[in-house]
């Protein structure tokens, strides 16, 4: 199978790693540097991570990267990013297109693929009612409720899971965990449930070491300056406890290293996620042997409350569980170790690739 996998990368990641990425002089070198950082690696298929000749990987929204390839291939400087992505598939003689960014490269794009592409698969695990993925042969995710919606829309859909990144093994054995609670993700008052939990746990900052890695919007950055406090922008300021424990977002290996220094990784679904759980943070926390503290819901196989994670049903309970775990860490460290063994066993890259091949062969 000649695989072509497309992903996307946030601007904040590119900014954080600008110096390292900009020193790359070829497309292949920039891709290698990106993959080394492991951002998104739970979703990257084994042939990509193993550097197999039959696999081609790119970030179709990284304009510097894509134009680097286009220049090397002698393409016009006026070529659009979709045109470059199509040319890459034709160059690779791709047979299967696996797209992690199907909103940018949507059904209209999927219908323009070169003739060598026989089968198309899109990953989409975020609710977006107006999205049209009908141009793909198969839509996959690990959310049962979303899959139900996809099937109701007339799309062919199937369950597919992220997988443990073996590089996490370099971090999982760390025994020194000075950070009591870590949260990495988005904070918004629009996601009221998550915001309430974060605010409750941040209230423990005088007793425990708590770190939240939060991306800030431009308006929030302005609002949290002294001048911003005196303007209407002050409504974008985060609560004092949240600001006091916040730091800049981290990704990939930097996040792995931070999780490996943490006892508890706090997780919380956004309000539109329904009862389904199992976002990347679950796999990252367990993969680096921190204890996952997540909101109650339907978790993937092996992720069980009281056995491989702890679940809370309210902000008050989340706060109570943090106190319990930190004050008896030697006990709960064993739960984290059990979770690490589970995720390495049930969700390894070999099994993920085997399942992907099975799904493609059934199309």
ZALO-192704 format. One record per residue: residue in one letter; x, y, z negated of N, C-alpha, C in turn. Coordinates in steps of 0.02 Angstrom, whole numbers, padded with zeros to 5 digits, always signed. Atoms other than C-alpha are relative to their C-alpha. Example, Ala and Ser with C-alpha at 12.3 -4.5 7.8 and 13.67 -1.06 7.14 Angstrom:
2
A+00045-00059+00000+00615-00225-00390+00045+00060+00000;S-00042-00059+00003+00684-00053-00357-00039+00055-00037;
This chain:
363
X+00042-00060+00000+00000+00000+00000+00044+00062+00000;X-00037-00063-00001+00070+00169+00051-00044+00052-00035;X+00039-00042+00044+00008+00281-00088+00021+00073+00006;X-00013-00072+00004-00007+00471-00086-00040+00026-00059;X+00035-00026+00059-00047+00548-00255+00011+00075-00006;X-00002-00073+00007-00088+00732-00273-00024+00019-00069;X+00020-00025+00065-00097+00823-00438+00000+00077+00001;X-00003-00073+00007-00100+01002-00502+00039+00017-00063;X-00041-00021+00057+00002+01101-00627-00020+00070-00021;X+00021-00067+00022-00050+01250-00735+00057+00050+00005;X-00050-00054-00004+00037+01416-00715+00042+00006-00062;X-00037-00006+00062+00086+01413-00898+00058-00051-00003;X-00054+00049-00004+00188+01254-00868+00055+00026+00046;X-00050-00025-00047+00274+01331-00718+00040+00058-00030;X-00035-00056+00032+00315+01487-00819+00049-00025-00052;X-00043+00026+00053+00386+01387-00963+00063-00034+00028;X-00056+00038-00029+00498+01283-00848+00026+00034+00063;X-00019-00036-00062+00533+01418-00718+00074-00009+00016;X-00072+00002-00013+00722+01417-00737+00021-00069+00026;X-00018+00067-00020+00737+01229-00723-00026-00017+00070;X+00030+00017-00065+00619+01214-00574+00030+00042+00056;X-00026-00043-00053+00688+01363-00479+00071-00017+00019;X-00068+00019-00017+00863+01292-00485+00002-00059+00050;X+00004+00055-00049+00803+01147-00375+00007+00029+00070;X-00011-00026-00067+00859+01168-00195-00038-00039+00054;X+00039+00038-00047+00753+01034-00113-00067-00020-00031;X+00065+00024+00023+00574+00973-00124+00009-00061-00046;X-00010+00062+00039+00633+00803-00187+00029+00015-00069;X-00030-00017+00064+00738+00883-00323-00050+00034-00046;X+00051-00034+00042+00596+00995-00384-00051-00050-00026;X+00046+00052+00022+00479+00845-00390+00032-00042-00056;X-00035+00041+00051+00609+00744-00488+00002+00037-00066;X-00003-00039+00062+00627+00885-00614-00068+00004-00033;X+00068-00002+00026+00439+00899-00632-00017-00067-00033;X+00018+00066+00026+00415+00712-00657+00040-00016-00064;X-00040+00011+00060+00556+00709-00785-00033+00031-00061;X+00033-00034+00056+00456+00829-00893-00062-00037-00025;X+00055+00046+00019+00311+00702-00895-00067+00035-00009;X+00066-00031+00004+00171+00829-00886-00050-00038+00044;X+00050+00037-00038+00017+00729-00834+00018-00072+00014;X-00026+00066-00018+00116+00566-00831-00049-00056-00016;X+00048+00052+00015-00027+00468-00908-00044-00017+00060;X+00041+00010-00059-00118+00489-00743+00040-00021+00062;X-00041+00015-00059+00028+00455-00626+00010-00075+00004;X-00003+00072-00010+00030+00281-00553+00072-00026+00000;X-00066+00029+00009+00176+00163-00580+00047+00009+00059;X-00047-00009-00056+00248+00172-00402+00028+00071+00004;X-00024-00070+00001+00260+00362-00421+00055+00007-00052;X-00048-00008+00055+00349+00355-00589+00062-00042+00011;X-00057+00044-00013+00461+00213-00529+00040+00022+00062;X-00036-00025-00059+00513+00312-00374+00000-00046+00059;X+00003+00047-00056+00457+00179-00251-00009+00037+00067;X+00001-00031-00066+00476+00220-00066-00071+00003+00028;X+00068+00002-00027+00294+00176-00033-00046+00052-00032;X+00041-00050+00035+00233+00316-00148+00026+00070+00012;X-00017-00071-00010+00230+00503-00113-00042+00038-00051;X+00034-00040+00051+00187+00626-00252+00013+00074+00012;X-00009-00072-00002+00158+00812-00250-00051+00035-00043;X+00049-00045+00032+00071+00955-00340-00024+00049+00054;X+00024-00038-00057-00036+01029-00203-00015+00073-00014;X+00013-00070+00017-00064+01192-00298+00064+00037-00019;X-00065-00033+00014+00122+01228-00328+00026+00028+00066;X-00015-00029-00065+00151+01348-00185+00075+00000+00014;X-00072+00001-00011+00339+01360-00211+00022-00069+00023;X-00017+00069-00017+00355+01171-00205-00023-00017+00071;X+00028+00020-00064+00242+01149-00054+00033+00037+00058;X-00033-00037-00054+00322+01286+00049+00073-00021+00007;X-00068+00028-00004+00492+01213+00008+00000-00060+00048;X+00005+00057-00045+00436+01052+00093-00014+00023+00071;X+00018-00024-00067+00359+01147+00239+00061+00029+00036;X-00061-00028-00031+00523+01241+00270+00046-00056+00022;X-00044+00056-00016+00622+01080+00265-00025-00038+00062;X+00030+00035-00057+00502+01007+00394-00008+00044+00062;X+00005-00046-00056+00508+01161+00507-00071+00024+00015;X+00068-00024-00010+00325+01207+00481-00002+00077+00000;X+00009-00072-00002+00263+01383+00513-00008+00028-00071;X+00008-00033+00065+00274+01504+00367-00072+00019-00013;X+00071-00018+00008+00091+01541+00398-00043-00061-00019;X+00038+00060+00018+00040+01362+00359-00032+00008-00069;X+00035-00004+00064-00090+01354+00220+00019-00061-00043;X-00014+00057+00044-00073+01241+00069-00038-00063+00021;X+00034+00061-00024-00209+01122+00134+00034-00028+00063;X-00034+00025-00059-00117+01112+00301+00065-00036-00018;X-00062+00033+00022+00045+01069+00212-00015-00068-00030;X+00018+00064+00032-00040+00934+00109-00019-00052+00053;X+00018+00046-00054-00114+00857+00266+00062-00024+00038;X-00062+00019-00035+00056+00860+00351+00042-00049-00041;X-00037+00046+00043+00135+00774+00201-00029-00071+00004;X+00031+00066-00004+00009+00632+00211+00017-00033+00067;X-00015+00028-00066+00040+00610+00397+00074-00021+00003;X-00072+00015+00002+00229+00615+00369+00012-00066-00038;X-00010+00059+00042+00216+00481+00235-00036-00062+00028;X+00042+00053-00028+00095+00377+00340-00042-00032-00056;X+00038+00022+00058-00014+00368+00185-00061-00041+00019;X+00059+00042-00010-00145+00233+00176-00054+00014-00051;X+00048-00014+00055-00225+00279+00009+00017+00069-00028;X-00007-00067+00029-00252+00457-00052-00033+00001-00068;X+00026-00005+00069-00272+00473-00242+00009+00071-00023;X-00001-00072+00012-00318+00651-00287-00023+00016-00071;X+00017-00022+00068-00314+00719-00464-00027+00072-00001;X+00023-00070-00005-00368+00892-00403-00054+00007+00053;X+00050+00002-00053-00530+00862-00306-00046+00061+00003;X+00038-00062-00005-00605+01032-00343+00035+00047+00049;X-00038-00040-00048-00467+01124-00252+00000-00034+00069;X-00001+00038-00062-00451+00987-00121-00062-00045+00001;X+00066+00028+00010-00634+00944-00108-00021-00046+00057;X+00026+00046-00050-00747+00839+00002+00013+00025+00071;X-00014-00028-00066-00724+00957+00149+00071-00017+00021;X-00070+00017-00014-00536+00930+00137+00006-00075+00014;X-00006+00073-00006-00557+00741+00116-00023-00024+00068;X+00026+00021-00065-00651+00733+00281+00048+00019+00057;X-00048-00021-00051-00500+00808+00373+00065-00040-00002;X-00062+00037+00010-00370+00679+00322+00022-00033+00065;X-00025+00033-00061-00257+00604+00456-00024-00072+00004;X+00028+00066-00011-00307+00438+00531+00035-00056-00037;X-00036+00053+00037-00174+00340+00435-00032-00013-00068;X+00031+00008+00066-00273+00369+00273-00064-00041+00008;X+00056+00045-00006-00394+00225+00255-00049+00005-00058;X+00043-00002+00059-00460+00249+00078+00018+00060-00044;X-00010-00061+00040-00484+00399-00036-00031-00010-00069;X+00023+00006+00069-00501+00404-00225+00011+00068-00035;X-00006-00063+00037-00534+00557-00334-00011-00012-00074;X+00009+00001+00073-00512+00574-00522-00034+00064-00021;X+00034-00059+00027-00634+00691-00608-00032-00018-00066;X+00024+00017+00067-00663+00685-00796-00026+00061-00038;X+00027-00061+00030-00733+00859-00827-00068+00014+00031;X+00067-00014-00029-00919+00899-00807+00001+00063+00042;X+00007-00058-00044-00951+01015-00662-00059-00014+00047;X+00061+00020-00035-01132+01002-00601+00000+00016+00075;X+00004-00021-00070-01104+01093-00436+00053-00032+00044;X-00053+00031-00039-00954+00989-00381-00028-00050+00050;X+00020+00048-00051-00972+00887-00221+00061-00044+00015;X-00054+00047-00013-00861+00733-00214-00022-00055+00048;X+00027+00050-00046-00962+00642-00081+00048-00018+00056;X-00048+00014-00053-00815+00651+00040+00051-00053-00019;X-00048+00050+00023-00716+00527-00065-00033-00069-00001;X+00026+00069+00001-00736+00338-00053-00017-00022-00071;X+00010+00021+00069-00726+00321-00242+00019+00057-00047;X-00014-00049+00053-00734+00437-00393+00011-00039-00064;X-00017+00037+00060-00652+00375-00553+00010+00046-00059;X-00015-00034+00063-00640+00429-00735-00011-00050-00056;X+00011+00045+00056-00651+00355-00909-00056+00025-00045;X+00059-00025+00036-00816+00436-00960-00062-00033+00028;X+00059+00037-00023-00969+00325-00950-00057+00047+00021;X+00055-00045-00016-01091+00471-00950+00012+00036+00066;X-00016-00032-00064-01000+00559-00808-00008-00049+00057;X+00007+00050-00052-00994+00399-00708-00073-00010+00018;X+00072+00006-00012-01182+00384-00729-00025+00056+00044;X+00019-00057-00041-01201+00558-00657+00025-00005+00071;X-00028+00008-00067-01087+00520-00511-00041-00051+00040;X+00040+00050-00034-01185+00363-00469-00069+00026+00018;X+00065-00030-00013-01348+00460-00482+00003+00048+00059;X-00009-00046-00057-01277+00583-00354+00010-00038+00065;X-00009+00040-00060-01254+00439-00233+00072-00014+00017;X-00071+00012-00012-01065+00428-00250+00018-00069-00027;X-00027+00061+00028-00971+00266-00274+00049+00019-00055;X-00039-00021+00058-00892+00277-00446+00019-00061-00041;X-00023+00056+00040-00794+00165-00564+00041+00026-00059;X-00039-00016+00059-00712+00167-00735+00074-00010+00015;X-00073+00004-00007-00524+00201-00733+00031+00041-00055;X-00027-00030+00061-00412+00248-00878+00069+00028+00010;X-00070-00020+00007-00256+00348-00914+00040-00059-00029;X-00042+00054+00027-00108+00240-00967+00057+00028-00041;X-00057-00018+00043+00028+00246-01098+00061+00014+00043;X-00062-00018-00034+00184+00334-01035+00057-00034-00038;X-00054+00035+00036+00332+00220-01077+00054+00046-00029;X-00049-00047+00027+00441+00374-01106-00018+00018-00072;X+00020-00014+00069+00340+00400-01266+00036-00043-00050;X-00036+00045+00046+00435+00254-01340+00063+00033-00027;X-00060-00036+00023+00585+00371-01353-00016+00043-00060;X+00021-00047+00053+00485+00477-01476-00038-00035-00057;X+00046+00030+00047+00369+00356-01565+00033-00024-00065;X-00033+00027+00059+00499+00288-01686+00021+00052-00051;X-00022-00052+00046+00531+00455-01769-00036-00006-00068;X+00029+00006+00067+00504+00443-01958-00007+00067-00036;X+00004-00066+00031+00531+00625-02004-00056+00040+00032;X+00059-00034-00028+00362+00711-01982-00019+00059-00045;X+00011-00058+00044+00369+00883-02065-00064+00038+00015;X+00062-00034-00017+00215+00948-01972-00058-00043-00025;X+00055+00039+00027+00059+00894-02065-00057-00008+00050;X+00055+00003-00049-00070+00936-01931+00020+00038+00062;X-00014-00032-00064-00046+00974-01747-00063-00001+00043;X+00052-00002-00051-00174+01030-01620+00030+00032+00062;X-00022-00029-00063-00133+01061-01437-00058-00002+00048;X+00057-00003-00046-00267+01120-01318-00028+00070+00003;X+00032-00065-00008-00389+01259-01286-00043+00018-00060;X+00044-00027+00052-00477+01369-01413-00044+00052+00031;X+00048-00049-00026-00633+01462-01365-00061-00001-00043;X+00062-00004+00038-00782+01524-01462-00059-00029+00038;X+00054+00029-00040-00887+01459-01317-00007-00075-00016;X+00003+00070+00021-00842+01282-01375-00007+00000-00076;X+00013-00016+00070-00923+01307-01543+00021-00056-00048;X-00017+00055+00045-00897+01133-01617+00075-00004-00011;X-00073+00003+00007-00711+01128-01581+00026+00059-00039;X-00023-00060+00034-00687+01307-01639-00013-00004-00075;X+00016+00005+00071-00773+01272-01805+00047-00048-00035;X-00046+00049+00029-00662+01120-01837+00070+00031-00007;X-00066-00031+00002-00503+01215-01794+00004+00053-00055;X+00000-00052+00052-00551+01359-01907+00000-00031-00070;X+00001+00032+00066-00590+01241-02051+00068-00028-00018;X-00065+00031+00015-00425+01148-02038+00054+00054-00008;X-00049-00054+00007-00326+01309-02013-00004+00032-00069;X+00008-00027+00067-00395+01362-02181+00043-00035-00052;X-00045+00037+00045-00277+01234-02259+00073+00023+00007;X-00069-00019-00017-00124+01328-02197+00042+00019-00061;X-00039-00018+00059-00073+01385-02372+00023-00062-00038;X-00018+00061+00036-00061+01203-02429+00042-00047+00043;X-00033+00047-00045+00004+01112-02275+00030+00036+00060;X-00028-00028-00061+00108+01143-02121-00045-00019+00058;X+00048+00010-00054-00016+01164-01981+00023+00040+00061;X-00020-00034-00061+00028+01207-01801-00051-00013+00055;X+00046+00004-00057-00093+01244-01659+00035+00029+00061;X-00030-00023-00062-00023+01257-01483-00057+00021+00047;X+00059-00026-00035-00151+01368-01397+00019+00047+00056;X-00008-00048-00055-00153+01452-01229-00045+00060-00013;X+00040-00062+00011-00211+01633-01242-00015+00032+00067;X+00019-00037-00060-00306+01725-01108+00032+00070-00002;X-00028-00067-00003-00245+01895-01051-00037+00048-00047;X+00040-00044+00044-00388+01979-01144+00016-00013-00074;X-00017+00016+00069-00345+01886-01304+00068+00029-00018;X-00066-00029+00013-00163+01939-01290-00005+00074-00014;X+00008-00072+00010-00216+02120-01273-00038+00015-00065;X+00041-00012+00060-00346+02107-01411+00040-00010-00064;X-00037+00015+00061-00217+02041-01534+00061+00044-00009;X-00049-00052+00012-00103+02191-01515-00031+00052-00047;X+00029-00051+00043-00122+02335-01638-00049+00046+00036;X+00045-00043-00039-00200+02442-01501-00065-00035+00016;X+00059+00037-00018-00320+02305-01452-00051-00003-00057;X+00046+00005+00057-00393+02300-01627-00048+00060-00003;X+00041-00061+00003-00462+02476-01603-00044+00009+00061;X+00039-00006-00061-00548+02442-01437-00054-00055+00001;X+00051+00053-00006-00698+02337-01381+00030-00069+00010;X-00032+00064-00010-00571+02201-01342+00006-00041-00065;X-00010+00035+00063-00566+02157-01527-00045-00062-00007;X+00043+00059+00003-00707+02033-01497+00036-00062+00027;X-00038+00056-00026-00577+01925-01409+00054-00024-00049;X-00050+00021+00050-00466+01914-01564-00021-00065-00032;X+00014+00063+00035-00453+01744-01642+00000+00012-00076;X+00001-00008+00073-00488+01722-01829+00070+00000-00029;X-00066-00009+00031-00344+01763-01945+00035-00066-00012;X-00032+00064+00014-00314+01583-01998+00025-00034+00064;X-00021+00029-00064-00307+01527-01816+00063+00034+00025;X-00059-00037-00024-00184+01664-01770+00062-00018-00041;X-00057+00012+00044-00074+01623-01918+00035-00067+00013;X-00030+00066-00012-00045+01442-01865+00013-00013+00074;X-00004+00010-00072-00038+01469-01677+00070+00012+00027;X-00061-00009-00038+00110+01452-01560-00017-00011+00073;X+00013+00006-00071+00129+01446-01372-00012-00073+00019;X+00014+00069-00022+00067+01292-01277+00063-00037+00021;X-00056+00042-00022+00186+01148-01243-00028-00058+00041;X+00022+00052-00046+00179+01009-01114+00052-00056+00004;X-00045+00054-00016+00253+00841-01072+00047-00019-00056;X-00049+00020+00050+00413+00797-01163+00001+00046-00060;X+00002-00046+00056+00402+00954-01268-00058-00017-00047;X+00057+00020+00041+00230+00898-01327+00014-00066-00034;X-00017+00064+00031+00290+00720-01357+00044+00011-00062;X-00046-00013+00056+00430+00787-01467-00036+00031-00059;X+00037-00032+00054+00309+00894-01566-00047-00049-00034;X+00044+00051+00029+00185+00751-01590+00042-00046-00044;X-00043+00046+00038+00330+00642-01649+00024+00030-00066;X-00017-00033+00063+00362+00770-01787-00062+00011-00043;X+00064-00014+00033+00179+00770-01840-00030-00063-00031;X+00036+00055+00031+00081+00661-01959-00068-00009+00035;X+00068+00002-00027-00092+00704-01891-00005+00041+00064;X+00018-00038-00060-00146+00755-01716-00076+00009-00001;X+00071-00016+00002-00314+00842-01723-00026+00005+00072;X+00030-00001-00067-00427+00819-01573-00074+00015-00006;X+00071-00015+00000-00600+00880-01528-00024+00012+00070;X+00027-00008-00067-00705+00867-01373-00031+00068+00008;X+00036-00062-00014-00775+01022-01289-00075-00015-00001;X+00072+00009+00013-00962+01050-01309-00036-00038+00055;X+00036+00031-00056-01009+00984-01136+00021-00073+00012;X-00025+00067-00010-00923+00816-01159-00047-00055-00021;X+00046+00051+00023-01072+00728-01236+00032-00043-00054;X-00026+00046+00051-01029+00574-01340+00064-00035+00022;X-00060+00035-00025-00885+00511-01231+00063+00032-00027;X-00065-00022+00024-00709+00523-01300+00054-00036+00041;X-00055+00034-00034-00537+00473-01235+00039+00045+00046;X-00041-00045-00040-00450+00627-01168+00074-00016-00009;X-00072+00016+00001-00261+00629-01141+00030+00005-00070;X-00031-00009+00065-00226+00689-01318-00006-00063-00043;X+00007+00063+00037-00292+00524-01388+00059-00046+00016;X-00054+00045-00022-00165+00426-01286+00068+00028-00021;X-00065-00030+00019-00024+00550-01322+00013-00007-00074;X-00009+00006+00073-00053+00549-01510+00019-00071-00018;X-00014+00069+00016-00057+00360-01519+00067-00023+00029;X-00062+00019-00032+00087+00342-01397+00061+00024-00036;X-00057-00028+00038+00199+00448-01509-00007-00015-00075;X+00008+00025+00069+00139+00362-01670-00021+00052-00051;X+00034-00043+00048+00045+00507-01747-00070-00028-00012;X+00068+00022+00014-00124+00477-01829-00049+00046+00036;X+00051-00039-00035-00267+00533-01717-00059+00012-00047;X+00060-00021+00036-00403+00629-01808-00046+00033+00050;X+00043-00025-00054-00544+00650-01683-00072+00002-00020;X+00071-00004+00016-00727+00691-01680-00035-00065+00018;X+00037+00062-00009-00851+00549-01691-00031-00003+00070;X+00027+00008-00067-00909+00478-01525+00017-00069+00025;X-00014+00064-00031-00887+00335-01404+00071+00000+00029;X-00071+00002-00020-00701+00297-01386+00013-00061+00044;X-00020+00057-00041-00614+00181-01262+00015-00062-00042;X-00015+00063+00034-00582-00001-01306+00065+00007-00039;X-00059-00001+00042-00458-00020-01448+00006+00061-00045;X-00001-00060+00041-00485+00154-01517-00060-00001-00047;X+00054+00012+00048-00586+00116-01673+00012+00038-00065;X-00002-00038+00062-00625+00225-01822+00018-00046-00059;X-00022+00038+00058-00535+00163-01977+00052-00052+00015;X-00050+00050-00019-00422+00045-01879+00058+00031+00039;X-00053-00032-00040-00326+00148-01750-00008+00076+00003;X+00010-00072+00004-00395+00323-01782-00047+00014-00058;X+00051-00022+00048-00500+00423-01905-00046+00049+00036;X+00049-00043-00033-00660+00507-01846-00036+00042-00052;X+00038-00046+00044-00748+00657-01923-00066+00018+00034;X+00065-00019-00026-00928+00713-01903-00017+00072-00011;X+00013-00071+00015-00914+00892-01964+00066+00034-00015;X-00061-00035+00019-00785+01028-01995+00021-00015-00071;X-00017+00014+00070-00796+00994-02181+00033-00068-00007;X-00028+00067+00004-00760+00809-02155+00070-00001+00031;X-00067-00003-00030-00613+00848-02041+00050+00028-00050;X-00044-00031+00051-00539+00959-02176+00014-00050-00056;X-00008+00049+00054-00568+00824-02308+00047-00056+00021;X-00042+00055-00024-00485+00690-02201+00073+00022+00007;X-00068-00025-00003-00332+00799-02171+00033-00004-00069;X-00027+00002+00068-00308+00815-02359+00015-00072-00021;X-00009+00070+00019-00331+00628-02384+00061-00031+00034;X-00055+00030-00037-00208+00579-02248+00067+00027-00021;X-00064-00031+00016-00071+00702-02290+00022-00020-00071;X-00017+00018+00069-00080+00658-02475+00015-00075-00009;X-00014+00072+00003-00066+00471-02437+00028-00023+00067;X-00025+00012-00067+00038+00471-02279+00028-00070+00009;X-00030+00066-00008+00130+00308-02312-00053-00052+00019;X+00055+00045-00017-00038+00218-02302-00023+00011+00071;X+00028-00014-00066-00101+00305-02147+00052-00004+00056;X-00052+00011-00050+00066+00292-02059-00006-00070+00030;X+00011+00068-00026+00026+00107-02043-00057-00002+00050;X+00054-00005-00049-00136+00151-01955+00026+00028+00066;X-00030-00029-00060-00036+00259-01834+00043-00051+00037;X-00042+00052-00032+00085+00115-01802-00044-00052+00035;X+00046+00048-00031-00060-00002-01767-00029+00028+00064;X+00026-00033-00060-00131+00124-01644+00052+00001+00056;X-00053-00002-00050+00036+00138-01557+00008-00068+00033;X-00004+00067-00028+00046-00050-01535-00059-00013+00047;X+00060+00011-00041-00132-00053-01467+00005+00035+00067;X+00000-00038-00062-00107+00084-01338+00054-00025+00048;X-00052+00028-00042+00056+00009-01276-00020-00067+00031;X+00021+00066-00024-00028-00160-01257-00058+00004+00049;X+00061-00002-00042-00199-00118-01184+00004+00049+00058;X+00001-00053-00049-00155+00036-01084+00069+00013+00030;X-00067-00009-00029+00014+00004-01004-00005+00015+00075;X-00002-00021-00070+00066+00063-00831-00010-00058+00048;X+00010+00059-00043+00070-00112-00758-00074-00015+00008;X+00071+00015-00003-00112-00140-00803-00038+00055+00038;X+00033-00055-00035-00162+00032-00739+00007-00008+00076;X-00012+00008-00072-00082+00000-00569-00038-00060+00028;X+00037+00059-00022-00158-00173-00557-00074+00016+00008;X+00071-00018-00004-00331-00101-00592-00013+00047+00059;X+00008-00045-00057-00306+00038-00464-00002-00040+00066;X-00001+00042-00061-00260-00091-00331-00064-00040+00007;X+00062+00038-00003-00412-00195-00375-00058+00045+00024;X+00053-00045-00020-00527-00044-00358+00005+00018+00074;X-00011-00018-00071-00451+00005-00191-00017-00059+00046;X+00013+00059-00042-00462-00171-00123-00075-00016+00005;X+00071+00011-00001-00647-00174-00166-00038+00050+00044;X+00034-00051-00042-00685-00022-00057-00013-00026+00071;
